[in-house]
Amino acid sequence: MKPGRLVCAKAGSTLLALAVLVSSAVAGSGPCTTTPDCGHHRCGRSGHHAVACYVRISEEGSVATVTAQDSIGNGDVCVTPGTKIEWFTSDPSSNFTVTFAQNPFGHPPAASFSGTDGDAPQGGKVHLPANACYQYSVTHSANGSNASLDPKVIVKGGSLVTSDAAKPKPMASK
């Protein structure tokens, strides 16, 4: 093989390997392929008396864990549009990275942020329409070990009361 072809072949295989590594870095992030059923589960709330949804990133053994108030399992979190989501870790000497391929916070097209056990929670207000679902990738590091998980943020429509028939009626006076 001529030296010029050898250089091109080596450069091509190097670029291919680099492309695979870059795409695998956010392999678990982007629009969901399947959307879990939230039922009546919602973390936090939006509106005039808003309450942020706090998501704790931790590690059990060598497995990353993501927990939030009223989460639905596998680290999946359901919120309503406009809910502020804040990620944090409280494990001593630990840090985390959250990566979205498509940013649900309405800023640049990709979002990645990191935090440590001493930082204030990181995140923002969800700027997605109702019935959207975005998978993200989270990595937790502590004491030299790394663990990762690909949970979902599911944005569901407004109120849990969906019809007038389900609303309480005023009592009739006698």
N, C-alpha and C positions, 0 to 999 in steps of 0.2 A: 504494500500500500504506500502511496506517495505521502510525503510529510504533510502536504496541504490538506489532503483528505483526512488524514489521521487527526489533525488539529480540528477540522470541522466536525468530525464524528465525536471527538471528546467534548467539544464545546456544546454540541447539540444535546448530548446525554446529560451534561451538567445542567443546562437550562431546563431540561425535562424534569430532572430530580428537584431543582429549585421550585418549579411550578407545582409539583406534587406536595412539597413541604409547605409552601405558602397556602395552597388551597386546603390542606388538612388542618392548618392552624385555626381556621374558622369553619371546619367541617360541620359542626353541630349547630351553626347559627344561620339564621335566615327565616323566611316564612315557614310555618309548620307544614309538614306533609300530612299529619293528622292532628285534629284539634280535640283535646280531651273535653269531656263534659264537666262543666263547672258546677252544675246543680245550683244550689243557693250559696255556694262559697264565693266570698269576695274578700280581698285583703284591702284594708283602708277604704277611703271613700273620697270622692271629689265633691266640689260644690262649695257653698257658703261656709259650712262647718266641716271643712276637709280634714281628713286624717290620713297621714302618710302610711304607706305599706312598707314596713321594715322587713328586709330579707336578710337572714343571718347565714353566712357562708362558713362552713366548718368542715371537719374531717373526722370520720370514724374509721379507724384502721387505715386502709389505703384508699378509701372511697370518700369523695367529696359529698357533702350534704348541704342542701339548701332548704331552709325552713322559714316559714312566714306564718303570720296569724291567718288561720282558716285556709291553709294551703291544701291542695288536693292530692298530694302524693308525688313521688319522683321529683320533688322540688318545683313542680308546676304551680304557678301563682295566677289567680284570676283577679282582675281589677276592672273598674268601670273607666270609660274614657276620662282623661283629665286627672286621674289619681297619681299622686307623686309616689314613686318607688325609690327606696333608699336601701342600698346593699351595705353590709358591714360584716366584720369578723371580730370576735372578742377572745379568740383563742390566743394565749400568750405567745409572743414572738412569731406571729403568723402574718401572712399577707394573701391577697387574692387579686385576680384579674377577671373582669367580666367583659366579654366581647360580643357585640351584636354586629352581624353583617349588614343588616338594615336597621338603622337606628329608630327605635320607637319614641324617641324624645324630640323629634322634629328638628334636629340640628343637622350636621353633615351626614352624608349617606352611610358612614360607618362609625361605630362608637366602641371605644374600648377604654376602660378606666380601671384603676387599681386602688387598693387601700391596704392599710395595715391595722393591727389591733389597737393602735392609739389614735387612728384617724376618725374624723366625723364621717357619718354615712355618706356614700356617693350615689349619684343617680339623678333623677329629674322627673318632671311631670310627663305622663304618657300623652303623646299627641297622635293617637291612632283612632280610626273610626271604630265603632262598635263591631263586634264579631271578627276581630283581627287576631292573629296568633303569630307570635315570633319566638323562635327558638334561639337561645343564646348559649354561649360556652362559658363555663366558669372553671377556673383553676385555683386551688387552694394549696398553699405551701406552708409547711411548719416543720421545724427541726430536720431540715434536709429532705423531707419527703414531699412529693407533689401528687395531688389527686385532682381529677377533673370530672365534670358532669355536663350534660347538655339539656337543662330544663327549659320550660316554656313560660312566656308571659302571655296570657290569654286575656284579651280585652273584650268584655261582654257589655251589652247594652245596659243603660241606666238602671232603673229601679227594679227591685225584686218583685214588687207588686205590678203585675202586668195587665190587669183588667179591672174595670170598675166593679165587677161582680165580687172581686176578691177584697175590695176595700171595706173597712168597717162602716156600718151605717149608724147614723145618730139614733139614739133611742127616742121613741115617740113619747110625748108627754101625755098624761091621762087627765 
